[in-house]
Amino acid sequence: IITTMANGVNFTDGFDTLAAVPLITSSIFIGVVAYISSNQTWSVYLLIPYIPGVVEILPFVGSIIGTLLAYLWFNSPPSSIIMGDSGSIGLGGTVGIMFIFVKAGFYLPIVGFIFLIEFFSTVIQIGWFKATRKRVFLCAPIHHHFQFLMRRKPFYTSEFHIKSKITWRMHIISVITLIIGLILFLKIR
């Protein structure tokens, strides 16, 4: 979980701010899970394992969310701050560890969908190319594949429009997967 998340976030950080919103949504999910799991009444009512003391993770989750919001604020186009490998790998590993702490690793493929798609598109591309010398995607990770596909369309006037469209669509997908993950976790009927 930790290695996949660390590498998935690192691969996702190919465009400016692409990794930030999925990290925020994953952190929000972890915060909700930690808060509910640490409350014995709520955890019994929602049929969720009671984890005493896990509420102590909330200030850390809040600091990650606040830092990423500040990163988004100052990284609006044109970007002036780069997350880089140390930031993306560190944040990805941290989010993976927190999923383990709150015992919600089962929900990681749902909430961290963007990271897993980016990770597995890279693994598939490398493995398939080494085996057959042919490519599955135009370029890996998958956001670059979409970028190359959109370059072929005549109605995208600049590279900025292409990257913005891909980034915003992935942000929207990460919010949707957060909602789906919370619905499944809370067993909303």
Disulfide bonds with the S-S distance in Angstrom:
none
